[in-house]
Amino acid sequence: MFVIFFIVVCALGFVIGLVWGRGKVDSVYYGFLGLGIALIFAGIMGMVSYWQSDKVALSTSGAVPVENFLPDPNYIRYKNTVEGLALAAGVPVPAIYVIPSPAKNAFATGRNPEHSAIAATSGLITSMNDEQLQGVIAHEMSHIKNYDILLLSMVIILVGAVVLLSNIFLRSLWFRDNDSGGGEGAWIFLLIGIVLAILTPVFAQLMKLAIGRKREYLADANGALLTRYPLGLASALQELADDQQQMKTANQATAHLFIVQPLKTEKGNSGSWLHRMFDTHPPIEDRIARLQEMAGEFQPQQMPQQ
Amino acid sequence: MVWVIVIIVAVVVLILAYIAYLWNKLVRYRNRVENAWHQIDVQLNRRADLIPNLVETVKGYAAHEKSTFEMVTQARSALMSAGSVGEKAQAEGQLAGALKSLFAVAEAYPELKANQNFLALQEELTGTENKIAYARQFYNDSVMAYDIARQKVPANIIAKMSFNEPREYFEPESPTYKEVPKVSFQ
């Protein structure tokens, strides 16, 4: 999926180059030059935000270090679960945070396992039983182990580059001199260039969301591998699906880091196909179904009601 | 003529690079197995360190259950002084058994259960046991990764040179581990 994305971006650069060069043979190089410059700009912005990503995500959500909550047995359990699953995954223990909120959610952040952090809401920590909590934390730990935050940052950089490039291209059309002498074929490239420049940013966003959804499924599967008990996470997801409360401190920018969509639509409505394309997370029913499939013939007759 | 030589040299270099890559991969996996094995000891040590605190907490409520406390203390000293792997395994089994009785004592005193300190320590013990289990699980996973890497086809030729010793999966130490534990609140 990432490969397709990259090819599309390069194709955009190629066509833009052809338009700028009015169809001449070496104009492709201009296109790639433009693409390169856009990538560098977007890259710098992306790198800075990526380096600070864990701090930004933690401060905007109001996360507090877990030590503040400590002699409470629920928080001891949370801390021990994170440390234990870090052992099982073979990664260093992430920094552990709590978000004081009755809503139930959790996220993981950090550019690599050595600089990672996990945060969970107090609502989640106090309401989930052992298996559910382990399932959720294992899912987050898998995000860290799979370098998902790094991957998504790179995707965002590419999206940024595409948006920049399209913007520059579209604005450059105002300044074209009309007696270009580019020949009869040039206007086709112009048309293609305009269409691509408008569509590609949208397409890039959709690709980013699709990549994010795939990594969520992967984190579910890897989390089940860590705990060797997929039904724990399945039961946690079921409870999260029924939870009505919105998180006050989540917004569009950080939404993709959480374990379930923090911004809710109406309950039970996964929406039309068009809606679903813009979701940062796969639908919860699908995730539960996949986990139950993993549990296979070891599934008890009835889902454990917690 | 020059091209043929260049191509041959390039191919040889590539093959050597690949061999180096495989060798290094085996080195990495073997060291991960070593690390994972010692991580288990870290967690076991932590459990042994926690026991005195639990005993202190419970002692305050059940001054006359001396025999149980003595059992725990003896088991712990035996564990500390155990030498060989076999002795260690036996001492650990004893400690686990003594801990079971200690929890039975705690069950007999409901006020104790509500005590925040006891709840916290109970949580710590559960957490420590879980961590021991996770450490063992990771050890087994490392052994599996190492064995697979050693046995896969081009690598097994290289492995024969220096990565021969098989690593065993973790074996449970208590002789009664397969029995269903009796839960009784007498």
Boltz contact constraints between the chains, C-beta under 6 A:
constraints:
  - contact:
      token1: [A, 71]
      token2: [B, 120]
      max_distance: 6.0
  - contact:
      token1: [A, 73]
      token2: [B, 119]
      max_distance: 6.0
  - contact:
      token1: [A, 73]
      token2: [B, 120]
      max_distance: 6.0
  - contact:
      token1: [A, 73]
      token2: [B, 123]
      max_distance: 6.0
  - contact:
      token1: [A, 76]
      token2: [B, 120]
      max_distance: 6.0
  - contact:
      token1: [A, 76]
      token2: [B, 123]
      max_distance: 6.0
  - contact:
      token1: [A, 77]
      token2: [B, 123]
      max_distance: 6.0
  - contact:
      token1: [A, 80]
      token2: [B, 127]
      max_distance: 6.0
  - contact:
      token1: [A, 84]
      token2: [B, 130]
      max_distance: 6.0
  - contact:
      token1: [A, 84]
      token2: [B, 131]
      max_distance: 6.0
  - contact:
      token1: [A, 84]
      token2: [B, 134]
      max_distance: 6.0
  - contact:
      token1: [A, 87]
      token2: [B, 131]
      max_distance: 6.0
  - contact:
      token1: [A, 87]
      token2: [B, 134]
      max_distance: 6.0
  - contact:
      token1: [A, 87]
      token2: [B, 135]
      max_distance: 6.0
  - contact:
      token1: [A, 87]
      token2: [B, 138]
      max_distance: 6.0
  - contact:
      token1: [A, 88]
      token2: [B, 134]
      max_distance: 6.0
  - contact:
      token1: [A, 88]
      token2: [B, 137]
      max_distance: 6.0
  - contact:
      token1: [A, 88]
      token2: [B, 138]
      max_distance: 6.0
  - contact:
      token1: [A, 90]
      token2: [B, 138]
      max_distance: 6.0
